[in-house]
Amino acid sequence: MPFSAYAMSTSASTAGARTPPARTRRRASVAGSRVASLVAVGAPNRPTTAQALRACRSQPRRAASLRVEAASGERVAVIGEALWDSLPAGLFLGGAPANVACHLNELGRDATVISRVGDDELGREVLRRLQGRGLATDAIQIDTGGIPTGFVVVTMENAMPSYDIVQPSAWDAMDPTDDLVASCEGAVVVYGSLAQRDARSRAAITAAANAAAKRVFDINLRKPFIDPELCVEHARGCWLLKLNDEELPEMAKWLGLDVDGVDAKELAYATFNALDCEMLCVTRGGDGAAMLTKKAGWMEHPGFQVAAVDTVGAGDSFLATLLDRLLEGMAPEVALERACRIGAFVATQQGATPRHDAEGIKALKRK
């Protein structure tokens, strides 16, 4: 049980250190109703709940590509935040784990989604939307204590997002039930750090990680909810660790490694060896990604030529594709190329979980 000692040692004082700034607390405090929360977290003219739901239901749907069932029998469970991203173009289903599950489904691989939503209309719409994407929602808990469904205001600058994450959200209160643990028993479990900002969901994710046959940790740092000790603990010994090129030096510093004057490849090797994970992947935004594995060593891909529209969810689609191809037994360099291709395509679309357009994906040109 690699994380139980850490989870039990996390005290109230630690949780207090992770309390968001006053601006976030004020927003949460005035969000007594869903209309109030939508107005509180957004810019002027933020829509009401009914308007927001009409907007998200009216988003154009791409024709789905042919879905080929995955051959690998390994079960995948994703656990963490399921929420709504409020983007300039409208309201979109989001949350990294939910995004990964949607993209896995597009690739023909079922995934169990484990999260928690509020007993409210936005929560029910999360369930409807996931079901509409062919995903079961049995493992998503419903909060009956009045905590609302997760909501994030995303602002874009040059197609790059910044996030304002409302707290509390229902996914902060995931409960480590027997059913939750059973959903992860012997599975490939995918999770990150953000959903562990609250001790309740931290305990649930710890239980899921302890039950996993393979752990996939996408660190996915979001200020101010960054806990270095937690991130290092979950990165150690995992089957696949995903970092971006800004998170890699942060992880290295947390491990006590020298980062000054060290190039990315050398830093990746040092981090990889210190953590003893099976595979380490470092994404580089529009410049592709690199990967390091115990069996195949170092490999890189330069990425694809695209005009990015919205990069929200591009990293999640990358991870879903990489994971799917690796579980199929493909060579890491082949998996990396396909992951970069899908991630680049998603960056040309609005929202985190667009349908995969086979022709559009095939047409992308390598840099």
N, C-alpha and C positions, 0 to 999 in steps of 0.2 A: 504494500500500500504506500506508494511513493509520496503522496501528498497529505495523508491524514494528519501527520504531526504538524505540518505547517498550518493546515486549516484550523486545527484545535488551538494553535498558539496565537491566532489572530485575535487581537483584543479590541475592546471598544475604543481604546485610544488610537489604534491603527485606523479604524473606520473613521474616527473623527478627523484624522489627518487628511482623509480623502474627501472631506466635505467640499462641495463645489463652492465657487465664489458667491457672494451675496446676490449678484444679479440672477444667477441660476436659481438660488433658493427662493427669491421673490417670485420668479416666474412659476415655480412649482406651487408656492403657497396660494397664488390667486387662481390656480387652475382647478377650482372646485367642480366645474362642469366641463364637458368636452368643448362647448362653445367658448367658454372662458379660457381654456387652455390653448385653443387654436389662436385666439386673439392675443393671448399673453405671450406666446412664444414667437410670433411672427412680426413682420413689418406691418405698417398701416394697410388697411383693406384686406387683412387676412380673412379667408372665407369662413362661414359657419360650417358646422359639421355636415349638414345636409348638402351645402354647396361643394364642400370638399369631396364628399362621397360621390356626388354626381360627376365631379371632375375626374376622379380617379377611375370611375366606371366607364367614362366616355373616352379614355385614352385609346388611340388606335391600336389594334392588335395586328401584328405581322402574321402571315400564314406560317404555320409551324413547319419546320423541315421534317423529313421522315425520321421518326424516332426509332433507332435500332436498339433493341434490348441489350444491356451489358452482359457479357459472357461470364465475368467473374462473379462467384457466389458470395463474396465477402459483403457483409452488411455494413452500411454507413449510417451513422447517427450524427446529426449536427445539433449543438446545444448552445443557446445564448439568446441574444436580443432579436425579437421580431417586432418591427415598428413601422412607422410611416415617415418617409423622407419628404419634407416639404421643399421642393425645388422650384426655381423660377418658372418651370414649365408645368407645374402642377404637383399633385400628391402621388407618391409612388411607394409601393411596398418595399421595405428595406430591412436593414439589419444584416450584418455580414453572414451569420449562420443561415438565415432564411434565404439570402441571396445565393449562397453556395448550394443549398438544397434545390432551388429552382433551376440553377444551371446544370447540376447533376441530372435532374429530371430531363432537361433538354437533351442531354447526352445519352439518355436511355438507362440511367442508373437510379434506382429508387433510393431515397434517403428518409430516415425518420427525423422529423423536425421536433425538437424539444425546446420549449420556451414557455412564456406566460403572457397572457394578454388580459386587459381589463374586461369587466362585465359591462361593456359599452358598445355602441354601434361601430366604432372604429376597430374594436377587438373582433367583433363578429365579421367585419369586412376583411380583416386579416385572414380569418379562417376560410371565408368564402373564396378569397383570392388564391390562397394556397391550394385549396381543393380544386379550383379551376385550372391550376397548373398540374393537376394529377398527383398532388402530394396528400398523404394522409395527415390528419391533424389530431389524431387521438392522443398523442403525447404532449400536446400543448395545453398547459394548465390555464384555468380561468380564475382570475383573482376576484374574490367576492368581498374583499375588505375595502373596496373603494379606490384602489390604486388604478389610475388610468392606463390605457394602452400607450406604449412607447411612441414618442414623437420627436423628430429631429428637424430643425431648420437648417437647410443647406444653402450656403451662399457660394456663388461661383465667380471666379476671377481667372480669365484665360483658360476656361474649361477645367480648372482645378478647384476642388471643393474645400470649404471649411465648414465645421459642424458646431451646432449649438444644441446639445443633448439635454432634453428635459429630465429632471430628477425630482421626485421619484417616478419610476415607470414600472409597469407590472412585471417586466422581465427582471427587475431587481429582486423580486420576491419568489423566485423559483424554489420549490420545495423538493428536497432529495427523497422522494417517495420510493417505495419498493418498485412501483411501475417504471419510474424514471430509470432506476438502476438496471432493471431487467431489459429496458430498451437498449442499453449500452453494453450489456454483458456480451463479451466476445466480439464486439463490433469495432469497426474503424471509427473513432470518435473525433469529430472536428470541432474546435472551439478556439476562443481567443481570450483576451485580457479584459476587454471593456465590460462584459457582462459579470465580471467578478468584482465590480466596484462596491457591491453591497455584500455583507457577510452571508445573507441568506442564499443568494444565487451562487456565491463563492462555494458554499458547502455543497450545493447541488452539482456544480461543475466538477468539484473535487471527487464526489461520489461517482460521477460519470467517467472521469478519467481513470479512476482506480478499477473500474469494471471493464475498460477497453482492452481489446487485443492489440490494437495499434492506436497511438495518439498522434493527431495532426494538430499542431499548435500554430495558428496564424496570429501573431502577437497583436497586430492591429492597434497600435497605441493611439489613444485619444486623450488629449489634455482636458481637464486636470486629473483624469482618472488613471494615473500611471503609478504602479507599485513595482519597483525594480525587483524586490525579493520574490514576489509572486511570479513575475515573468521568468526569472532565472529558474525557479523551481519547476515550473511547468515545461520549460524548454529542455531541461536535462533529460537525456535518454529518450526523447520522443522519436517516433518513426519518421516524421516529416516536420521540419520547422520552416515557416515562411516569415521572412522579414523583408522590408523594403530597404532601399539604399540609405535611408536616413535612420532606420531602426537598427541596422547592423552595428554602426559605431556605438550607439547607445547600449546595446547588449554587451558589446565588447568591454565598454567602460564599467558596466555593472559587474563583469567577471574579473575586473582588475587588470585587464589587458592594456598594453600601450597602443594608442591609436594615432599618435602624432607621427606624421611622415610614413605611415603604413598604407600601402595601396589596398584596394578593395579585395583583391584575390588573397593576399596574405592575411588580411584581417578576417576574411571568411574562413580560411583554413584554421586560424588560431581559435576562432569562436567555435567552429565545428568540433575541433579536438577537445576544447574545454568542456563542451556540453555533452559530448559522446552521443550525438543523435545519429540516426541512420542516414538521413538526408537533410541538407540545408539548401533552401532556395532563396535567392535575393532578387527581388524585382526592382526594375530601374525605370519605372514609368514608361515614357515613350521610347526608351532605349533598350527595351527587351528585358532580359533576365539572365541570371547565372545560376548554376546549380552545382552542388558538391555532394557526392555520395561515397559511401565506404567502398563500394564495388567498382564504380566507373570513374571516380575522380572528378575533375573539374570540367565543366562545359559552359558555353555561353551562347546566347542568341541575341542578335542586334535589334530585333523587333521589326515592325512593319510600318510602311508609309501610310499614315492616316491623318485626316484632319479631325482632331478630337472635338467632340461636341459636349460630352458629359462623361467624366471619368469615374463617377460614382458607380461602384459595382464591378469595374474592370478587373481589379485585383481579386475579387471573389470569383468571377468567371474564370480567371487564370487558374486559381487554386482548384476549382471544381474540375477543370479539364485536366490539369496536371495529375490530380488524384485519380480521376477515372482512368487515364491512360496507364498510370503506374500500376493500378490494381488489375488492369488487363494484361500486365506483363510486358508492356512495351519498353523498349530501351529508353533510358532517361533522356537522351538527346532528342528522340522522336517525341516523347511526351512534352518536353520543354518547347519544342517548335510549335506544337499544336496549341499549347497553353498560351503562348505569346500571340498566336493568330486569333484565338477566340477573344482574349483580353483586348486586343487592338480593335476587333469588330465592335465589342460592347462599348468601347470609348467613343464610337461614332454614333451611338444611339442615345435617346433620352431615357433616363431611369436606369436602375441597377439590374433589372432582370428582363431585358428585351428578349423576344423570341429569336432563336438562332436562324439566320437566313443563310442556307447552305451556299447559295450562289455568291452572296455578298462576302462571305467568309473565304470562299475559294479564290475570289478575285483579288484579295489583298496581296500587295507586293512587298517582298522582303527588303529591308533597308540595305 
